[in-house]
């Protein structure tokens, strides 16, 4: 599954109300800030932020470069965001883009995914208009502007924020100061996901270290250190959870979990964690759909249609849930979203599941689906061709096949601290 790698500003994306239009700070110098990004003790990227001040206001340019492995796939992503704001730090335009950068293992530029872009502009009435035709409330702020607001206004902020890189998802956020040089940021997306980060600052409010709930760490550094090359690490290995002990029928999970009762698993809360029984025969406890003819065979045919069209490729990913409907290569998220699209088009009630898959002695991040056959809910793992699936799947969140649902699922992954057989 494609991991979420969110860097400095988005890690801290919790927050703020646009200030009133008043005279902004005078004489602010342009500045460049450099950050290295780490996961599991290994470096996975770089972030560079440039603030350019003029009489018109602030132009904030941020570039993130991520480089990592997913199995045999060598992946390098470059994400840029540009924000235009007044001198009072009231934003008016946001541009975002992501492109895949050629690496030594890439066979040709033609095989790389296309550039993804998005834009939002604020009209004279204060309403945001996005490039896909949506509207956002005028009091919402791009998350990447928040660190500047916190630094310049020396305080705690709360209000509406949006994420340009995640289809302009919007939510309520806040930053609270818990010590002289430490902040805590929280973002509750309207779709239900909750993101948190701890931020260390200098005396002038500059962010020096950001740690998010997924264990991604951004550390302020020098330009030379930020631009220094580094050896990419396998992201699947870095985010996997080892399973202690010898395999039995019960898997114990420890963490701040609320494991749903899904097809293929039975969860029991116990004093030392969550005890899970795993089997494709377990029905789960989702609300019943409308009873009718058994569509299990049709579901299996859709799984095979997805597998015949999509080639497994950990280096490819859909640009959005909509792109997965026509994707020809991708990871487990691509398979799950492509299957969900076909099933929904056939009026088969279907939702997506984010969780973990048992892979030998470890748990790796994975996505699949659940569908209503007309008689019962079953787990459907299109990436491996199983319907019903189960026995090796641990579902942590069930959600819609959209950006908000994917973010909610990713937030659930961060709650598992350890696993063992009992």
Helices and strands as residue ranges (DSSP letters): H 8-11, E 31-39, E 42-54, E 57-70, E 73-85, E 91-100, G 109-111, E 116-122, E 128-130, E 135-136, E 141-142, G 143-145, H 146-153, E 157-163, G 164-166, E 169-179, E 182-189, E 194-201, E 207-212, E 216-221, H 223-227, H 235-239, E 241-244, E 250-255, E 265-270, E 273-278, H 296-309, E 311-312, H 321-324, E 329-330, H 332-345, E 350-359, E 362-372, E 377-381, E 386-387, E 393-399, H 403-413, E 416-421
